[in-house]
Amino acid sequence: MTAFTSVRRTALGALTVLAGALLAVPVQAQNFPVSSGQRATAQQVAERGVPLSELAPGAPDTYVVKRGDTLWGISGMYLQRPWRWPELWGMNLKALPNPHLIFPGQTLYLEKDGGYARLRTSARGTPDTVRVSPRTRSDSLADTALPTLKPHLIEPFLVEPLVVDAEVLQRAPRIVATVDERVLMADGDRAYARGDASSPLRVEPGTPRHYRVFRDAIALKDPLTGEILGYEAQYVGKAELVRGESVEETANGKGGIAYDYVPATVELSATKEEVRAGDRLLPAPARAFVSYTPRAPQMEVDARVVSIYGGNSVSYAAQNQVIAINRGTRDGMEAGQVLHIMTKGDLLKDTTDAAKTVIKLPSERNGHVMVFRTFDRVSYALILEIRTGVRVGDRLVNPE
């Protein structure tokens, strides 16, 4: 989609990935999951708006969208419960023929009438129009639309954590040697790699050229059962296949021919730490535009924190850190789902009791997380807001 000079557009809506996205928009806007219940909520709210009691304290009457804003942030600005986005989106559903995107520069107007509120993209009595300054543009709208979350918080984790079976890394191509027999390698260095006998590294049409380097698959154990849910591979860096594996013919000195195996050559880049022999290579995924629909899960969720990503020596996770949880796609987890996180509830001795009875403090609501990457039995979530640190074993449940 391309925006051009002097474009008069019907306002695209009141935030990214809206409930109306499946009501009357083309297929490309339907990549964001909207349930029938959410769609029905938006339709119902579109008729009258939301009760004023649902608005967040201090919700502004007007707001100009700025660069750096996020869907989650603006949702929280208007609603007490940001994940209930259909109730916000539905405020102006009829004016949103393509309620898929919102852009910096758009103005949002909060209209209150008869105990209900609607969110509009124009002041009362004026047409819903977004004026574009006169200059030629050829950017994709998706490139300028607001993200759901701050991109820099999660983009590294879209490629870094990898949950696999223990055997997957063992079968993956491996670094076997270095230039000048160095022990450690970094950006710009070349190394030599060897693939599995059944699938050697070759530079051929249709075969991967770009890889990610991993090491040390760490077992992710369910805090409740102790069951291993998968293995989290440690991301080390990137590698580009420069030359494939081969066999060279050389004279053996006895009038005959010897056949020598020659490993593949890779060039390293974007290394987080030094690459070494034994590290494994896995094909890099295609980069894609990612957005999320903040929403409550449709099924009941009772999950636990499995680990704090990148925090082997860290006991507590803070806001904007990433955690792994013991629920994945097989349990219905999807990117964009919002969960309440609960404190674990410490065991302690009642010092006011002569018997020093051990008591367990109740679990308390501690904040919110949003799932952004899922595997079969494990998902990764970003901590959006918390009151106290998050620990392994803390519980996650449906938001209310």
N, C-alpha and C positions, 0 to 999 in steps of 0.2 A: 504494500500500500504506500502511496507517495503523496505528500502534501505539496501544493504548488502556490504560486503567488495569488494574492487576493482571493483567498478561499473563504466562502461563507459556509460554515458547517453547523448543522444542528448539534447542540452540545452533546458530547460523547458520554457524559455521565458524571456521576458523583463519586467514582473511585474505580480502581482497577478490578477487573474480573467480577462483574456485577451479576446479580441474580437474573436479570433479564437476558443474559447472554444466550440462553437457550430458548428464549421465547420467539425471537424473530430475527436471528442473525445468521450469517453464513457459517459454513462448516469450520473455517479456519478460526473462528472465535469460540468454537465449542471444545477446545482442547482443555478447558478448565472444568472440573467436575461440579455439576450443580444437580442436586437431588430433586426429585419430584416434590418433596416436602418443602425444600428451600424455594423452589419456583412458585409453589402455591402461596407461601408466606409473602413473597414479593408481590404477587398479584393482589393478595388481600390488602396488604399495606398500601399498595398503589392507590387504592380507592379512597383512603382517608388519612394515611400517614401513620405515625407511631405515637403512642401515648407520651405525653410530656415527661412522665415518670421514667421512661426508658432513656431519656437524654442524659448525657454526662453533665455533671455540674460545670457551669461555665461554658457550655457549648456556644461557640461564637455565632452571632447573627450573620456575619459574612466572613469569608475566608478566601484569600487568594493562594492558590496552590503554588508552592515554591519548589525549586530544584532541591533535592535532598529529602523531600517529604516521602513518606511511605504509606502504603495502604493501611498497615496496622496502626501507624501513628494517627492518621486522619480518622480512622474508624473509632479509635479511642477518644479522639477529640469530641466526637458527636454522640457516641453511645457508651453507656456504662459497661456494657459487655461487648467488646469489639468483634468477637467472633460471630455475633448475631448480625452479620452483614446484610442478609436479605431485608431486614427491617429498616436499614438505612437506604439501601439501593432502591427499594420499592417506593420511597418517598417521591420519586420523580420518574417512575417507570415509563409513563407515556411519552416523555420527552427523550427517551433513550433508544432510538432505533438501533444503535450499536453501542450498548452500554458496556463496552469491553475495556475501554481505556480512559485514563484521565491524564492531563498534561499540565506541566508548569504554566502558569499564567491564567488558567481558568479560575473563575470566581464562584464560590459556593454560597448560596443564600438559604438561610434557615427560616422557614415560614411557619408561624404558630397560629393556630386557629381552632377554637372549640375544644381545647384540651388535647389537641393532636399537633404533630409537627411534620412538615415535609421539607425535604432538601431539594432546592432548585439550582439550576445553573444560570439563572437570570433573575433580575429583580421583578417583582410583581408588575404585570402590565407591559413588559418588554419581551421581545422574542428571544428564544433560547438560541443565541448566536455566539460563536467564538470568532473574533476577528484576528486574522493572521497578518502580521506586518508585511508590507510589500517587498518581498525578496524571494528569489528562486530557491526552492528547497527540493532535495531529492532523497531525504533521509527516510528510513522506515519509521513508521509511527511507533512500532514496538521499541525502537531505540530510544525514544524520548518519553515514553510512558513511565509513570511512576511504578517502582517495584513494590512488592508486598513488604519486603524487609530490606534493610540496608545490605546491598549486594556484597560489600567487602566482608561482611560477617560470615557469609555462608559459601561464597564462591569457592574458596580453597577446599572446603569439605565436600564439594560436589565431585571432586576427583581424588581427594586424598584418602579418606578411609575406604577400605575395601574389605568386605566380609566374604570369606570363601571357605570352602572345605580345606582341611589341612593338606589334602593331596593335590589341590589345584596348583599351589605354589611350587610343590615338588616337581610337577610335570612341566612347569613354565620354563622358558629359556633362562639361562643364568649367565652372569658375568664370570668368565673363567680366567682372564688375564688382563694385564694393563700394559700401556706403553712404558717402556723403560723399567718394567718390573716394579713400578711404584705400588705401594700397599693401598693407598687411598687416592681417590680421584674426585675432581670437582668440575664446575662449569667449564666447557670448552675442551675438556680432556677427551681423548678417545680410549675406548676399552674394547675388549674382545668378548664375544658372547657365543654361546652354543645352545642350540635348541634340542628338543626331544628327538630321538632317532626317527620317530614316525612323522614329525613335523619340523624339519630344520628351518632355520631362518634364511629366507631367500628374498631377493629383490625381484619380484615378479608381479605382473598385473594382478590386482585383486588381493594382494597380500599386504599386511600392515607394514607401515614404514615408521610410525610413531608409537613409542611405548612409554609406559611409566615403570619406574624402578621401585621395587618393594623388598622388604626383608622382615624376618622374625614375625611369623604369624602368632599372635597372642590369643589364647583361648578366652572367649567371652562366655562367662558362666552365669546362668540364671541365679540371682540371689536367693530365690526361694527353694529351688530344687537341686541346685548344683549342676544341672545338666549343661553341657557345652552347646551353645546356640550357634556357634560358628567361630571362625578365626579372623581376627582383625589384623590385616597386614600393615606394616609400618611403611608409609610413603617416604621415599628418599629423593626422587627427582624424575627427570624426563630423559629419554634417550631416542635418538633418531638412527634408524638403520641405514648405514652408509654403504656397506658392501655385505652381501650374503655369504653364507657358508659355502665352501667349495672343496674340491680335491685337486691338488696339483701333481703333475707328473715330474719326477726328477730322476736323473741317472743314479743308479745305486752303486756305481763304481765297479761293478762286476759285469758290465756290458748289458745289464738289464734295466728295467724301469721300476721305480718305486712310486707309490701313490701316497702322498701326504695329505692328511686332513688339515684344512685351514679354517679357523673359526670366523664368524661374522664380525664386522667392525661396526661399532655404534659410537655416536658422538653425544656427550652428556650436556644437559642444560637444566636450568632452574632447580639445581640441587639444594635440598634443605640441609643436607649434611653429606659428608664424604661417602662416595660410592666405593664398594669394595668387592672383591671376588666372593662369589656365592650369592650376591643379591640377584633377585629374580625380575624378569621382564614380562609385563602383561600389556596387550594392545591398549592404547589410549582411546577413550570414548570420543565420539564426535561431539564437538561443542554445540550446544543448543541454547536458545533463549528460554529461560525458565521463569515462570511466575507461579504464584500459589494463591489458592482461594482460601482465606482464613475461615474456618468453619468448625463446628463441633462434630465429632464422629457420630455416625448414625447408629453404631452398635455400642454396647456397654464396654468400657475399657477399664481394666484393672491391671496396670503395668508396674514395673519396677525399674529403677535406674541400674543399669548393668555396669557402666564405666563412665569416667570423665575422659573425653578424647584428649590425647596428648598430655594427660596428667597422671603419669604413673606414680609420681611422688606427691600428688596433690590430693588432699582429703576432701576438700570442698570445692564445688564449682560455683562461679560467680555469674552475674548477668552477662549475656552475650557469649558465654561459653557453650560448647556443644557436649551433649551427653548421648550415650547409647542406651536404649531401652529394650526390654525383653519381649517386644511385640513387633511383628513384621507384616509383610503382605499376606501371608497365610492367615493372619489374624484380622485382616481388613484395614490395616494401617495404610494411609495415603499421605502424600505431601500436602501440607496446608492444614492438617488437622491440629486443633488447639486443645491442649490438655491442662488441667489444674495439676500442680505438683504439690504434694503433701509432705510435711516433715515426717521423719521416721518415728519420732516419739521415743525419747531416751528412757532407759531403765536407770533408776537411782534409788538410794536408800532414804527412807523417810526418817530424817534425823530428829523429828519431833516425837517419834515413837521409840520407846525404850527397847523394843524388840528389833529396831532397825529394819523394818519390813521393806522389801524391795517393791517398788511401784513403777508402773510404766506411764509416762506422760502421754496425753492424747496426741494424735496426729492433728496438725493444723495446716490450713491452706497457706501455701507459701508463695504462690505466684503462678505464672503461665509459661508454657513452652509451646513451640510450634514444630511439628514434624516436617522435615524437608528432604530427607533421603531415606529410602526403604530398601531392605533386603528381605529375604525369605522369612527369617525369624528374628531379625534385629532391625531397628530403625534408629536414625539419628535425629535429634531435636535441638533447636536453638532455645536457650533460656531467654525469654523476652523480658521478664521482670520477676524479681524475687525479693523477699524480705530478709531471709537468712540463707546461708550457703546450702548447696544441694550436695547430698552424699549418696554413695552407692547404697542401694536398698530403699531409697525414698520412693514413695508410691505416686503413681500418676493416674488420674481418673477424669471422667467427663467433666467439662466445665458446666456451671449452672447459670 
